Amino acid sequence: MLYPLNVLLLILPFDLAFNWTVIIHFPLAGIFTFILLRELGASVAGSVLAAVTFMLSGYLFSAHNVISTLFTVTWAPFAIFLFLRTLKSGSAVYSCLSGLTLAMMFLGGGIEAFFATLCLLIFLTFFPSVFDFGNGATVYAGLKKRLLLWAVMTAVFLLLGAVQLLPFLELARQSTRAGGLSFFEATTWSFNVKDFVQFFIPDPYGYGFTNDRYWANQSWLKTVYTGSIPFMLGVFFFRKNGKKALPFALLTLVFLSLAMGRNNLLYHALYAWAPFFGKIRYPVKFLFMVFLFISISAGMGFDALKKGLDAGEPSAKRIITVLLALATIAAAAFGLLNFFDAEVKRFLIGRGIDYPQYNHVRINVFNAKRALVFFMVFPALLYLSYNSKKVRACFPLAAAAILTIDLFFAHAGYYASMSSKEYHGNGLVMDFLEKDRGLYRVFTTPKTKNESITLPEGGGAAPFDEKWLKGLNLDKERLAGYNLEHRIFNIDGVEVMKRGDYSNVLTLMNSRKGPDSTNIPAMLNVKYVVSLPKIESGDFELKKVIGCAADVLDCTEDLKTMKVYEYRNFLPRFFVTDGWSVVKKPDELVATLLDKKFSPGRLAILEEEPWKVVSRGAPESTQERKSEVDVLRYRNNSIELGVKAAHQGILVASESYYPGWRVYVDGREQKLLKADYVLRAVALEAGAHTVKFVYDPLSFKVGAFVSAATLLTLLISGIYHARTRRGQEGRA
């Protein structure tokens, strides 16, 4: 929300702005990598090669649809550049700029990438020479000064990022991650040993081919393809620097081992003993630093190679000769693959090396051939450059062109695209739901979220609407996020940082045999249930069968068609009940929610007394129906209600109870109560009232003030520093 480059969303049409916020981060990543390499002493050509390697790498390519990671990773090379400048110059100005960049990374939202970068900067504070590849030893500030500069950088980050950091910490305490994740969940999508082949062949296992494969088997990244060229250049980097490059290599291996998560013992120890590791998922995200290090070694290796070519170094010739010999073997393999193409494919298919366990054999064979081609071409270029001055003069441009072609076309067309009209268009479920303009929520059953449409036996589509099947987007029919822009509420919420209490309620409901096993759906304002399996319960009435050609409700109800049921026990979003009970023990509260006899419309379960009276149970009559609640205004951060309470009671709002929400009755602030474990409520006397719920979080206000004051202070200090420096230069 607060990431500065997202200002484009306020200027341009949304779809255009969204696409461009993604696109611009690729050249930004390249520019920042170029700047870092120049700081490390690389030539312009070497810096360009490093930039191309990083910006077109499989990591950034895969992360382009996980924008929080993309936004944060993009700034990592720039943060390293600024901090190295800080350590070399001893300047507080660069330290502040480093803190500003860290704040940008944090606002981008990729917490794992931010954490990895921060850890690297801490390491550089003590061992800054890891990136010292120059001929002479670089002079750094003393350790005490470096620690002070790191403290300044960290303070600037904390103060600038407070506007997001304080609400984030507040949410973290409320989330399912507050007590840490299980080792299994914390290490979901760890980089596997078998995935190393992806560095040279794009997506050989077909992770990105279908959504099922994507979510069930892949390592978060659809591909990590880098090609052989950066690795060949890296050979020259390590040959030149020898033992001096050993710390750099070890650091690369550390980040690689972190990315492997459960597949290495180091992560087991970190999960058990190190802070933070037990609260994050997807260790493979740490792989971005490995890609950055590969890019650095490629750029610096190019310079070492170019120097060896210009000087005619025998050692460079020996490496080129070895690479040329390997390229000759690759050429022979390429010829055999072409000549025995059909036989090779049959052989692989016969051994199961085909979809669904792998990518389609034709795709893998093609990608193997293209990998061999680039492995042939680049060593040949090296050999010609070594023996010809004319070719050598063109070598930097040719190397950059070959690398760009390799990486770009390895990924081109991999992701699908669709028109804005198609994307924003309704599915048939949405078409049906939008006819009901009331305030309600939708529940999509767990099986429906995971299952696929199954045609009747015999393969015929007679009972189905063929037009619907042709344009079927099952995620859209399951709502899966598409409901947001249509203001159709579902009960799932956002899954990345799940609220702990609300997640518990959903788990309780979904762990039961069916949606009618408890009255939790009524408590959560559920009016419609979307389901592929048939629901056999008197609590639900079938209203729509999606995709049925005849549009007869029972024509395909036993088949796996999408069905919409209306919940007969539906409760409005806001209602008044004169029955309440105070339950303070979590176990008792859970037992009450699971009891089918629990009637949320007649009894509010509170954690404290609303008045100084004894709790009362549900009334024998249904007096609460005499009370009226009108929704006067409904916004994301405020809700205004007109209430005519027929009796003293509890106004229950089927809305999340969360820190920062306040309630005002007739203009006066009242105590906000927590009802039914997760909902908001307020005590009302009989009569007419205006009730207003307002989200006014202290965490955000304090954070915004701290961030704004810090930014203003930095701007004033920067202007003063610039004028003072200009004045000193003028007097000199």
Secondary structure in CASP SS format (residue, H / E / C, confidence):
PFRMAT SS
TARGET T0000
AUTHOR 0000-0000-0000
METHOD secondary structure of the structure
MODEL  1
M C 1.00
L C 1.00
Y C 1.00
P H 1.00
L H 1.00
N H 1.00
V H 1.00
L H 1.00
L H 1.00
L H 1.00
I H 1.00
L C 1.00
P C 1.00
F H 1.00
D H 1.00
L H 1.00
A H 1.00
F H 1.00
N H 1.00
W H 1.00
T H 1.00
V H 1.00
I H 1.00
I C 1.00
H H 1.00
F H 1.00
P H 1.00
L H 1.00
A H 1.00
G H 1.00
I H 1.00
F H 1.00
T H 1.00
F H 1.00
I H 1.00
L H 1.00
L H 1.00
R H 1.00
E H 1.00
L C 1.00
G C 1.00
A C 1.00
S C 1.00
V H 1.00
A H 1.00
G H 1.00
S H 1.00
V H 1.00
L H 1.00
A H 1.00
A H 1.00
V H 1.00
T H 1.00
F H 1.00
M H 1.00
L C 1.00
S C 1.00
G H 1.00
Y H 1.00
L H 1.00
F H 1.00
S H 1.00
A H 1.00
H C 1.00
N C 1.00
V C 1.00
I H 1.00
S H 1.00
T H 1.00
L H 1.00
F H 1.00
T H 1.00
V H 1.00
T H 1.00
W H 1.00
A H 1.00
P H 1.00
F H 1.00
A H 1.00
I H 1.00
F H 1.00
L H 1.00
F H 1.00
L H 1.00
R H 1.00
T H 1.00
L H 1.00
K H 1.00
S H 1.00
G C 1.00
S C 1.00
A H 1.00
V H 1.00
Y H 1.00
S H 1.00
C H 1.00
L H 1.00
S H 1.00
G H 1.00
L H 1.00
T H 1.00
L H 1.00
A H 1.00
M H 1.00
M H 1.00
F H 1.00
L H 1.00
G H 1.00
G C 1.00
G C 1.00
I H 1.00
E H 1.00
A H 1.00
F H 1.00
F H 1.00
A H 1.00
T H 1.00
L H 1.00
C H 1.00
L H 1.00
L H 1.00
I H 1.00
F H 1.00
L H 1.00
T H 1.00
F H 1.00
F C 1.00
P H 1.00
S H 1.00
V H 1.00
F H 1.00
D C 1.00
F C 1.00
G C 1.00
N C 1.00
G C 1.00
A C 1.00
T C 1.00
V C 1.00
Y C 1.00
A C 1.00
G C 1.00
L H 1.00
K H 1.00
K H 1.00
R H 1.00
L H 1.00
L H 1.00
L H 1.00
W H 1.00
A H 1.00
V H 1.00
M H 1.00
T H 1.00
A H 1.00
V H 1.00
F H 1.00
L H 1.00
L H 1.00
L H 1.00
G C 1.00
A H 1.00
V H 1.00
Q H 1.00
L H 1.00
L H 1.00
P H 1.00
F H 1.00
L H 1.00
E H 1.00
L H 1.00
A H 1.00
R H 1.00
Q H 1.00
S E 1.00
T C 1.00
R C 1.00
A C 1.00
G C 1.00
G C 1.00
L C 1.00
S C 1.00
F H 1.00
F H 1.00
E H 1.00
A H 1.00
T C 1.00
T C 1.00
W C 1.00
S C 1.00
F C 1.00
N C 1.00
V H 1.00
K H 1.00
D H 1.00
F H 1.00
V H 1.00
Q H 1.00
F H 1.00
F C 1.00
I C 1.00
P C 1.00
D C 1.00
P C 1.00
Y C 1.00
G C 1.00
Y C 1.00
G C 1.00
F C 1.00
T C 1.00
N H 1.00
D H 1.00
R H 1.00
Y H 1.00
W H 1.00
A H 1.00
N H 1.00
Q C 1.00
S C 1.00
W C 1.00
L C 1.00
K C 1.00
T C 1.00
V C 1.00
Y C 1.00
T C 1.00
G C 1.00
S C 1.00
I H 1.00
P H 1.00
F H 1.00
M H 1.00
L H 1.00
G H 1.00
V H 1.00
F H 1.00
F H 1.00
F H 1.00
R H 1.00
K H 1.00
N H 1.00
G H 1.00
K H 1.00
K H 1.00
A H 1.00
L H 1.00
P H 1.00
F H 1.00
A H 1.00
L H 1.00
L H 1.00
T H 1.00
L H 1.00
V H 1.00
F H 1.00
L H 1.00
S H 1.00
L H 1.00
A H 1.00
M C 1.00
G H 1.00
R H 1.00
N H 1.00
N C 1.00
L H 1.00
L H 1.00
Y H 1.00
H H 1.00
A H 1.00
L H 1.00
Y H 1.00
A H 1.00
W H 1.00
A C 1.00
P C 1.00
F C 1.00
F H 1.00
G H 1.00
K H 1.00
I C 1.00
R C 1.00
Y C 1.00
P H 1.00
V H 1.00
K H 1.00
F H 1.00
L H 1.00
F H 1.00
M H 1.00
V H 1.00
F H 1.00
L H 1.00
F H 1.00
I H 1.00
S H 1.00
I H 1.00
S H 1.00
A H 1.00
G H 1.00
M H 1.00
G H 1.00
F H 1.00
D H 1.00
A H 1.00
L H 1.00
K H 1.00
K H 1.00
G H 1.00
L H 1.00
D H 1.00
A H 1.00
G C 1.00
E C 1.00
P H 1.00
S H 1.00
A H 1.00
K H 1.00
R H 1.00
I H 1.00
I H 1.00
T H 1.00
V H 1.00
L H 1.00
L H 1.00
A H 1.00
L H 1.00
A H 1.00
T H 1.00
I H 1.00
A H 1.00
A H 1.00
A H 1.00
A H 1.00
F H 1.00
G H 1.00
L H 1.00
L H 1.00
N H 1.00
F H 1.00
F C 1.00
D H 1.00
A H 1.00
E H 1.00
V H 1.00
K H 1.00
R H 1.00
F H 1.00
L H 1.00
I H 1.00
G H 1.00
R C 1.00
G C 1.00
I C 1.00
D C 1.00
Y C 1.00
P C 1.00
Q C 1.00
Y C 1.00
N C 1.00
H C 1.00
V H 1.00
R H 1.00
I H 1.00
N H 1.00
V H 1.00
F H 1.00
N H 1.00
A H 1.00
K H 1.00
R H 1.00
A H 1.00
L H 1.00
V H 1.00
F H 1.00
F H 1.00
M H 1.00
V H 1.00
F H 1.00
P H 1.00
A H 1.00
L H 1.00
L H 1.00
Y H 1.00
L H 1.00
S H 1.00
Y H 1.00
N H 1.00
S C 1.00
K H 1.00
K H 1.00
V H 1.00
R H 1.00
A H 1.00
C H 1.00
F H 1.00
P H 1.00
L H 1.00
A H 1.00
A H 1.00
A H 1.00
A H 1.00
I H 1.00
L H 1.00
T H 1.00
I H 1.00
D H 1.00
L H 1.00
F H 1.00
F H 1.00
A H 1.00
H H 1.00
A C 1.00
G C 1.00
Y C 1.00
Y C 1.00
A C 1.00
S C 1.00
M C 1.00
S C 1.00
S H 1.00
K H 1.00
E H 1.00
Y H 1.00
H H 1.00
G C 1.00
N C 1.00
G C 1.00
L H 1.00
V H 1.00
M H 1.00
D H 1.00
F H 1.00
L H 1.00
E C 1.00
K C 1.00
D C 1.00
R C 1.00
G C 1.00
L C 1.00
Y C 1.00
R E 1.00
V E 1.00
F E 1.00
T E 1.00
T C 1.00
P H 1.00
K H 1.00
T H 1.00
K H 1.00
N H 1.00
E C 1.00
S C 1.00
I C 1.00
T E 1.00
L C 1.00
P C 1.00
E C 1.00
G C 1.00
G C 1.00
G C 1.00
A C 1.00
A C 1.00
P C 1.00
F E 1.00
D C 1.00
E H 1.00
K H 1.00
W H 1.00
L H 1.00
K H 1.00
G C 1.00
L C 1.00
N C 1.00
L H 1.00
D H 1.00
K H 1.00
E H 1.00
R C 1.00
L C 1.00
A C 1.00
G C 1.00
Y C 1.00
N C 1.00
L H 1.00
E H 1.00
H H 1.00
R C 1.00
I C 1.00
F E 1.00
N E 1.00
I C 1.00
D C 1.00
G C 1.00
V C 1.00
E C 1.00
V C 1.00
M C 1.00
K C 1.00
R E 1.00
G H 1.00
D H 1.00
Y H 1.00
S H 1.00
N H 1.00
V H 1.00
L H 1.00
T H 1.00
L H 1.00
M H 1.00
N H 1.00
S C 1.00
R C 1.00
K C 1.00
G C 1.00
P C 1.00
D C 1.00
S C 1.00
T C 1.00
N C 1.00
I H 1.00
P H 1.00
A H 1.00
M H 1.00
L C 1.00
N C 1.00
V E 1.00
K E 1.00
Y E 1.00
V E 1.00
V E 1.00
S E 1.00
L C 1.00
P C 1.00
K C 1.00
I C 1.00
E C 1.00
S C 1.00
G C 1.00
D C 1.00
F E 1.00
E E 1.00
L E 1.00
K E 1.00
K E 1.00
V E 1.00
I E 1.00
G C 1.00
C E 1.00
A C 1.00
A C 1.00
D C 1.00
V C 1.00
L C 1.00
D C 1.00
C C 1.00
T C 1.00
E C 1.00
D C 1.00
L C 1.00
K E 1.00
T C 1.00
M E 1.00
K E 1.00
V E 1.00
Y E 1.00
E E 1.00
Y E 1.00
R C 1.00
N C 1.00
F C 1.00
L C 1.00
P C 1.00
R C 1.00
F E 1.00
F E 1.00
V E 1.00
T E 1.00
D C 1.00
G C 1.00
W E 1.00
S E 1.00
V E 1.00
V C 1.00
K C 1.00
K C 1.00
P H 1.00
D H 1.00
E H 1.00
L H 1.00
V H 1.00
A H 1.00
T H 1.00
L H 1.00
L H 1.00
D C 1.00
K C 1.00
K C 1.00
F C 1.00
S C 1.00
P C 1.00
G C 1.00
R C 1.00
L C 1.00
A E 1.00
I E 1.00
L E 1.00
E C 1.00
E C 1.00
E C 1.00
P C 1.00
W C 1.00
K C 1.00
V C 1.00
V C 1.00
S C 1.00
R E 1.00
G C 1.00
A C 1.00
P C 1.00
E C 1.00
S C 1.00
T C 1.00
Q H 1.00
E H 1.00
R H 1.00
K H 1.00
S C 1.00
E E 1.00
V E 1.00
D E 1.00
V E 1.00
L E 1.00
R E 1.00
Y E 1.00
R C 1.00
N C 1.00
N C 1.00
S E 1.00
I E 1.00
E E 1.00
L E 1.00
G E 1.00
V E 1.00
K E 1.00
A E 1.00
A C 1.00
H C 1.00
Q C 1.00
G E 1.00
I E 1.00
L E 1.00
V E 1.00
A E 1.00
S E 1.00
E E 1.00
S E 1.00
Y C 1.00
Y C 1.00
P C 1.00
G C 1.00
W E 1.00
R E 1.00
V E 1.00
Y E 1.00
V E 1.00
D C 1.00
G C 1.00
R E 1.00
E E 1.00
Q E 1.00
K C 1.00
L C 1.00
L E 1.00
K E 1.00
A E 1.00
D C 1.00
Y C 1.00
V C 1.00
L E 1.00
R E 1.00
A E 1.00
V E 1.00
A E 1.00
L E 1.00
E C 1.00
A C 1.00
G E 1.00
A E 1.00
H E 1.00
T E 1.00
V E 1.00
K E 1.00
F E 1.00
V E 1.00
Y E 1.00
D C 1.00
P C 1.00
L H 1.00
S H 1.00
F H 1.00
K H 1.00
V H 1.00
G H 1.00
A H 1.00
F H 1.00
V H 1.00
S H 1.00
A H 1.00
A H 1.00
T H 1.00
L H 1.00
L H 1.00
T H 1.00
L H 1.00
L H 1.00
I H 1.00
S H 1.00
G H 1.00
I H 1.00
Y H 1.00
H H 1.00
A H 1.00
R H 1.00
T H 1.00
R H 1.00
R H 1.00
G H 1.00
Q H 1.00
E H 1.00
G H 1.00
R H 1.00
A C 1.00
END
